[in-house]
Amino acid sequence: MTRYKQHYFLTLLLLLAFCQVSLAQFQVVPLKNTEKSKPSSAKVMALKLPFFDDFSTSTNTQDLGQWQKGGGVYISNTFTTNHPTINVATFDGLQANGTPYDFANSLAEGATDSLTSLPIDLQYSVADSVHFTFFYRTQGLGDKPELRDSLRLQFLTNGDKWQTVWVGVTDTSKTANDLFKRVIIPIRANLFLHDKFQFSFQSFGRKSGQFDVWHVDYIYIDRIKNQRAAGEIIKNTSIRNPITKEVTSIITQDLATQNQLTSFLKRYNSMPLRQLLANPQKELADSIKWNVNNLSSILRFFPYSYQVTNLLNNQNIESNSLPSQGIGSLSTLTLIQKNNLNLASLNATKLKLKVSFKITSSDVSPFAVNDTISRVIDLDNYYAYDDGTAEKAAYLGKGFGRAAVQFIVNKPDAVKAIRINVQPTVTNLAGKRLTLQILANEKGKPGKALKTISDSTTIIKYPNTPNAFIEYKFDSVAVVDTFYVGYVQLADDEPLTIGLDENAPQFVNRHFYNINNEWVNVSTKQSTSLFTPIKGSLMIRPVMVGKEIFVLANEEEVEEKSLVISPNPSKDIFRWNDSSLKNVELLDMTGRTILQTRTDNQEVNLPNLNTGTYLLRLSNDKNTFVRKIIKE
């Protein structure tokens, strides 16, 4: 990504200074999680060949049976596409806890994530033809590195010195995004052939967020005795992934799962079980899809099994052994499993379902580890379009504006909390005020505010672990049919960056923004030279009560659009038409509080205020409203 190039609405990458951006709707910044590797002082028995890790059995962090602790790489199956097998290791500018390496300087550059192996016994001769191979690519669903950014591979010599043996740089070709490249390095120098050999990957790029992303996969070290075979392999050092069917040779005979399972829900990735059972035909997907990659140069046949387990009690809900399938050499096969689950028969109030597929292959160790793929679906008390992992972060490209996400209940319910994933990137907003809203539906768009939450309890907090949510509780708000959950952004130089799941593009039409007193559906925006809408879902989740509640007549909410400030503009006095709004807060356009007071007169007098535009926040015990005012 060109670091100062501007894109708009869910694609605008946060680059130089937020105050320079004034035309955008939603904008996107990349993100993730990392930490520098540190040498281990403990004595570890050297690993034996073959060394193999495609990260298929790791969750979030690397396997400490093969790797040093730390380094900050993130292991997942969602940050890229077309990878050789399930899961990749992702390098970027965030530490393992999800915070940037440098939160003080938004333009800081330098060493970021690293991944260092444990010692490996390489007491071999050059004649044994030890080869080091791996796949890598830039960007994936994250931020593309610039030409000055790099990924470095180093080997540890027998003199205990690190020596760089390979440097990856950004591919500027148009097809670069589709490629996983293979690197094959023959280890022919005696200084590397010793009993405490180690290797280390290190990325270099921007340190203030999930910028300059690299992915590494399928690392394999072993001897190749057949020199002629080794020579043939070395000729094929750059390949397109098997899914494109342009591969001519590959080093291993491996049958593996790949990519994420599709969800068995149609309209969400997670939802309350009570709401699902109210209309299962509308909510349950007809089938589940998954991929198998044949990394072998021969036709393969394999049977497979399907299983659904409730993780809350380890109950096996469904399992099937399915007939053998055939897959051509160096190709990808998509399999479809019909969804026959009868959840009503389980008599449960919530479920945590693990859906798994396992292929039965003839792969020998270590290549059999990637034969199983699974996905967990939470059916509890909340709605989610996201899958729990943010590949980027989105923010409103204008200082004052609102964003909202649409949700639909099958039977009356109530919202009791909002979970939100605020991403720590570029600008540290910890401790700033957060304004959340529950909105009614008005002709398919957000309407009046049923609830605005903005007080001492709604302070921006960053989670302690990557992709975690902060929950904000409040008095329950009754909802019927369609409702919206959203937030208000107040300042240009303090944009609220919300986690964005780019693996959920089918839900983009549930997202709305409002920067000029009009709600706009994201999916209606077309790409222009300055505006490229992306497909994804904000990580905002309403938490439901799980039953219908009734609003008493004396608890009726004030309709937001009925609030009028006049005169506006004004030289001094600003009045409003709701006598219940007695708490007054005045903010400048950066979100800084200038005045806090209480009045019974439905007015505030500001004779000494400098001319300009401000935000007037008015509240009572139940509602908070924000209006722009202009001081003449």
Rosetta blueprint (number, residue, H / E / L):
1 M L
2 T L
3 R L
4 Y L
5 K L
6 Q L
7 H L
8 Y L
9 F L
10 L L
11 T L
12 L L
13 L L
14 L L
15 L L
16 L L
17 A L
18 F H
19 C H
20 Q H
21 V L
22 S L
23 L L
24 A L
25 Q L
26 F E
27 Q E
28 V E
29 V E
30 P E
31 L L
32 K L
33 N L
34 T E
35 E L
36 K L
37 S E
38 K L
39 P L
40 S L
41 S L
42 A L
43 K L
44 V L
45 M L
46 A L
47 L E
48 K L
49 L L
50 P L
51 F E
52 F E
53 D E
54 D L
55 F L
56 S L
57 T L
58 S L
59 T L
60 N E
61 T L
62 Q L
63 D L
64 L L
65 G L
66 Q L
67 W E
68 Q L
69 K L
70 G E
71 G L
72 G E
73 V L
74 Y E
75 I E
76 S E
77 N L
78 T L
79 F L
80 T L
81 T L
82 N L
83 H L
84 P L
85 T L
86 I L
87 N L
88 V E
89 A E
90 T E
91 F E
92 D L
93 G L
94 L E
95 Q L
96 A E
97 N L
98 G L
99 T L
100 P E
101 Y L
102 D L
103 F L
104 A L
105 N L
106 S L
107 L L
108 A L
109 E E
110 G E
111 A E
112 T E
113 D E
114 S E
115 L E
116 T E
117 S E
118 L L
119 P L
120 I E
121 D L
122 L L
123 Q L
124 Y L
125 S L
126 V H
127 A H
128 D H
129 S L
130 V E
131 H E
132 F E
133 T E
134 F E
135 F E
136 Y E
137 R E
138 T E
139 Q L
140 G L
141 L L
142 G L
143 D L
144 K L
145 P L
146 E L
147 L L
148 R L
149 D L
150 S E
151 L E
152 R E
153 L E
154 Q E
155 F E
156 L E
157 T L
158 N L
159 G L
160 D L
161 K L
162 W E
163 Q E
164 T E
165 V E
166 W E
167 V E
168 G E
169 V L
170 T L
171 D L
172 T L
173 S L
174 K L
175 T L
176 A H
177 N H
178 D H
179 L L
180 F L
181 K E
182 R E
183 V E
184 I E
185 I E
186 P E
187 I E
188 R L
189 A L
190 N H
191 L H
192 F H
193 L L
194 H L
195 D L
196 K L
197 F E
198 Q L
199 F E
200 S E
201 F E
202 Q E
203 S E
204 F E
205 G E
206 R E
207 K L
208 S L
209 G L
210 Q L
211 F L
212 D L
213 V L
214 W E
215 H E
216 V E
217 D E
218 Y E
219 I E
220 Y E
221 I E
222 D E
223 R E
224 I L
225 K L
226 N L
227 Q H
228 R H
229 A H
230 A H
231 G H
232 E H
233 I H
234 I H
235 K L
236 N L
237 T L
238 S L
239 I L
240 R L
241 N L
242 P H
243 I H
244 T H
245 K L
246 E L
247 V L
248 T L
249 S L
250 I L
251 I L
252 T L
253 Q L
254 D L
255 L E
256 A E
257 T E
258 Q E
259 N L
260 Q L
261 L L
262 T L
263 S L
264 F L
265 L E
266 K L
267 R L
268 Y L
269 N L
270 S E
271 M L
272 P L
273 L H
274 R H
275 Q H
276 L H
277 L H
278 A H
279 N L
280 P H
281 Q H
282 K H
283 E H
284 L E
285 A L
286 D L
287 S E
288 I E
289 K E
290 W E
291 N E
292 V E
293 N E
294 N E
295 L L
296 S L
297 S L
298 I L
299 L L
300 R E
301 F E
302 F E
303 P E
304 Y E
305 S E
306 Y E
307 Q E
308 V E
309 T E
310 N E
311 L L
312 L L
313 N L
314 N L
315 Q E
316 N E
317 I E
318 E E
319 S E
320 N E
321 S E
322 L E
323 P E
324 S E
325 Q E
326 G E
327 I E
328 G L
329 S L
330 L L
331 S E
332 T E
333 L E
334 T E
335 L E
336 I E
337 Q E
338 K E
339 N L
340 N L
341 L L
342 N L
343 L H
344 A H
345 S H
346 L H
347 N L
348 A L
349 T L
350 K L
351 L E
352 K E
353 L E
354 K E
355 V E
356 S E
357 F E
358 K E
359 I E
360 T L
361 S L
362 S L
363 D L
364 V L
365 S L
366 P L
367 F L
368 A L
369 V L
370 N L
371 D L
372 T E
373 I E
374 S E
375 R E
376 V E
377 I E
378 D E
379 L E
380 D L
381 N L
382 Y E
383 Y L
384 A E
385 Y L
386 D L
387 D L
388 G L
389 T L
390 A L
391 E L
392 K E
393 A E
394 A E
395 Y E
396 L E
397 G L
398 K L
399 G L
400 F L
401 G E
402 R E
403 A E
404 A E
405 V E
406 Q E
407 F E
408 I E
409 V L
410 N L
411 K L
412 P L
413 D E
414 A E
415 V E
416 K E
417 A E
418 I E
419 R E
420 I E
421 N L
422 V E
423 Q L
424 P L
425 T L
426 V L
427 T L
428 N L
429 L L
430 A L
431 G L
432 K L
433 R E
434 L L
435 T E
436 L E
437 Q E
438 I E
439 L E
440 A E
441 N E
442 E E
443 K L
444 G L
445 K E
446 P E
447 G E
448 K E
449 A E
450 L E
451 K E
452 T E
453 I E
454 S L
455 D L
456 S L
457 T L
458 T L
459 I E
460 I L
461 K L
462 Y L
463 P L
464 N L
465 T L
466 P L
467 N L
468 A L
469 F L
470 I E
471 E E
472 Y E
473 K E
474 F E
475 D E
476 S E
477 V E
478 A E
479 V E
480 V L
481 D L
482 T E
483 F E
484 Y E
485 V E
486 G E
487 Y E
488 V E
489 Q E
490 L L
491 A L
492 D L
493 D L
494 E L
495 P L
496 L L
497 T L
498 I E
499 G E
500 L E
501 D E
502 E L
503 N L
504 A L
505 P H
506 Q H
507 F H
508 V H
509 N H
510 R H
511 H E
512 F E
513 Y E
514 N E
515 I L
516 N L
517 N L
518 E L
519 W E
520 V E
521 N E
522 V H
523 S H
524 T H
525 K L
526 Q L
527 S L
528 T L
529 S L
530 L L
531 F L
532 T L
533 P L
534 I L
535 K L
536 G L
537 S E
538 L E
539 M L
540 I E
541 R E
542 P E
543 V E
544 M E
545 V L
546 G L
547 K L
548 E L
549 I L
550 F L
551 V L
552 L L
553 A H
554 N H
555 E H
556 E L
557 E L
558 V L
559 E L
560 E H
561 K H
562 S H
563 L L
564 V L
565 I E
566 S E
567 P L
568 N L
569 P L
570 S E
571 K L
572 D L
573 I E
574 F E
575 R E
576 W E
577 N L
578 D L
579 S L
580 S L
581 L L
582 K L
583 N E
584 V E
585 E E
586 L E
587 L E
588 D L
589 M L
590 T L
591 G L
592 R L
593 T E
594 I E
595 L E
596 Q E
597 T E
598 R E
599 T L
600 D L
601 N L
602 Q L
603 E E
604 V E
605 N E
606 L L
607 P L
608 N L
609 L L
610 N L
611 T L
612 G E
613 T E
614 Y E
615 L E
616 L E
617 R E
618 L E
619 S E
620 N L
621 D L
622 K L
623 N L
624 T E
625 F E
626 V E
627 R E
628 K E
629 I E
630 I E
631 K E
632 E L
